[in-house]
Structure formats: C-alpha cells, structure tokens
Amino acid sequence: MNWRPYTHLSMSIDPGERPRIGISFYASITRARARVLESGRPYLVLESDEADVTISTTGAAGPVTAADLDIAREIFNAAARYLADCERIHAEHTQATNSAA
C-alpha cells in the first residue's frame, strides 16, 4: 500500500448550482498557523506542498460576528477531537508495536 502523503482536489460544477471545491489533505499539511492582519481581521491557514487553505471571518475586515465565533468554535472543537484521535491511535500503535517486539 502507498502511504506517501498527498493532497486531493475536486471540483464540481453542476448547472443551476454553485460550484463546489473540495480539498483533502492526507498527512501532507506542513504548517498550520493563525494570525491577525493589520486591519484586525483574523485568519487561519493550512499549508501543504500542493495547496494552501485560508479561513477568515466574514466581510471585508468588518467586525467579527457571532456567526464567526460559532465557526471558530467548531474549528477548535474539531481540531481538538482530531488531536485526541491522533494521540489515541498513535498510542495504540506504539503499544502494539512494543508488545510485538
């Protein structure tokens, strides 16, 4: 099986529908960072060798809305769950590897 990292990009354009773009990072994220622009607009970036994804608040540097806060909390909770799952699976793998030795 090929375990090399990769990024998958898909685009769907259907008549009468808004275009949809999907980006999937499979262990190839090289950096995740968050900053605040001089304008006061916060943003989050996920980078790989193949693609960058930037997430920011609504509007053109307008005030951060309650909806922006809700999305930021969803991202935070999803990232915390992702971290917990990665740590658990890594520990299980390490334990299995050590037991087999």
Buried (B, 14 or more C-beta within 10 A) or exposed (E): EEEEEEBEEEEEEEEEEEEEEEBEBEEBBEEEEEEEEEEEBBEBBBBBEBBEBEEEBEEEEEEBEEEBEEEBEEEEEEEEEEEEEEEEEEEEEEEEEEEEE
